[in-house]
Amino acid sequence: MINIDVGNDFYFRLANRNKFQGDGKYTAEEFRKKYLIDLENEDFWKESTIYITLDFKNVKKIGPSFANEAFAYFMKFTDPKSFLKRVSFKNCSEVQLMIISKELNSGYSK
């Protein structure tokens, strides 16, 4: 089990998809490559026994473009239900969970 305190370990404001959005700092691309790189192959979703908990207790904001790039990106390897069996979101507000869920179910768009 991997636990990540997203707000403390990464940043408290999750808004930028990539370096071209907003101030270009603390992007979803950076987050995905730093913390979720192992999820970026089909074998992980078929064979791995790794589970990840993303703790949002110190996250103040998450934007749709961040959620799309950081989480929905993996829908090319799996589906939302399977994703949520391996990656759990702890201490999220109702709005944060709605944004993440909407992006997971909408799929990945650049």
C-alpha positions as MATLAB code, in Angstrom:
seq = 'MINIDVGNDFYFRLANRNKFQGDGKYTAEEFRKKYLIDLENEDFWKESTIYITLDFKNVKKIGPSFANEAFAYFMKFTDPKSFLKRVSFKNCSEVQLMIISKELNSGYSK';
ca = [
       0.000    0.000    0.000;
       1.358    3.382   -1.024;
       0.047    6.471    0.803;
       0.592    9.937   -0.622;
      -0.305   13.122    1.236;
      -0.986   15.052   -1.955;
      -1.243   18.520   -0.381;
       2.000   18.209    1.603;
       4.058   15.966   -0.676;
       3.100   17.734   -3.914;
       1.007   20.913   -3.648;
      -2.252   22.137   -2.123;
      -3.688   23.651   -5.319;
      -4.180   21.150   -8.147;
      -5.136   23.222  -11.153;
      -2.622   23.024  -13.999;
      -2.748   20.282  -16.618;
       0.710   20.998  -17.990;
       3.391   23.687  -18.129;
       1.304   25.735  -20.563;
      -1.673   26.197  -18.236;
      -1.859   28.809  -15.485;
       1.542   29.500  -13.963;
       2.830   26.161  -15.290;
       3.867   24.922  -11.864;
       2.781   21.810   -9.969;
       1.160   20.281  -13.027;
      -0.848   17.110  -13.411;
       1.799   15.791  -15.787;
       4.448   16.256  -13.079;
       2.217   14.610  -10.483;
       1.460   11.618  -12.705;
       5.122   11.099  -13.605;
       6.311   11.507  -10.020;
       3.716    9.414   -8.167;
       1.758    7.306  -10.659;
       4.322    6.295  -13.277;
       3.947    2.583  -12.432;
       0.293    2.709  -13.497;
       1.269    3.583  -17.042;
       1.272    0.093  -18.492;
      -1.279   -2.621  -19.060;
       0.570   -5.175  -16.926;
       0.073   -3.058  -13.815;
      -3.691   -3.270  -14.260;
      -3.604   -7.027  -14.893;
      -0.957   -8.325  -12.491;
       0.117   -5.797   -9.888;
      -0.956   -5.977   -6.257;
      -0.022   -2.363   -5.542;
      -2.713   -0.124   -4.067;
      -2.373    3.646   -3.792;
      -4.150    5.989   -1.398;
      -4.158    9.672   -2.282;
      -4.884   11.699    0.827;
      -6.480   15.055    0.009;
      -6.675   16.410    3.569;
      -4.272   19.230    2.674;
      -5.592   19.865   -0.853;
      -7.556   23.094   -1.161;
      -8.533   22.836   -4.838;
      -8.581   20.419   -7.749;
      -9.517   21.509  -11.232;
     -11.032   19.353  -13.966;
      -8.014   19.653  -16.248;
      -5.718   18.453  -13.458;
      -8.023   15.507  -12.667;
      -8.250   14.641  -16.349;
      -4.489   14.657  -16.933;
      -3.508   13.048  -13.626;
      -6.214   10.378  -13.301;
      -8.427   10.000  -16.394;
      -5.195    9.588  -18.370;
      -5.148    5.974  -17.148;
      -8.510    5.161  -18.727;
      -6.561    4.083  -21.806;
      -5.330    1.142  -19.684;
      -8.361    0.445  -17.490;
     -11.876    1.609  -16.633;
     -13.053    3.899  -13.814;
     -14.278    1.036  -11.615;
     -10.967   -0.843  -11.820;
      -9.028    2.388  -11.351;
     -10.889    3.114   -8.116;
     -10.154   -0.398   -6.838;
      -6.416    0.342   -7.076;
      -6.360    4.090   -6.385;
      -8.388    5.460   -3.504;
      -9.054    9.061   -2.591;
      -9.136    9.838    1.117;
     -10.336   13.020    2.823;
     -11.754   14.470   -0.392;
     -14.591   16.940   -0.283;
     -17.789   16.086   -2.101;
     -16.904   18.585   -4.833;
     -13.380   17.173   -5.257;
     -14.806   13.659   -5.618;
     -17.374   14.884   -8.144;
     -14.645   16.479  -10.278;
     -12.474   13.348  -10.178;
     -15.424   11.053  -10.913;
     -16.630   13.213  -13.803;
     -13.183   13.170  -15.409;
     -12.707    9.429  -14.912;
     -16.051    8.748  -16.544;
     -15.501   11.234  -19.370;
     -12.215    9.677  -20.381;
      -8.941   11.313  -21.205;
      -8.672   14.377  -23.406;
      -5.548   16.380  -24.055;
];
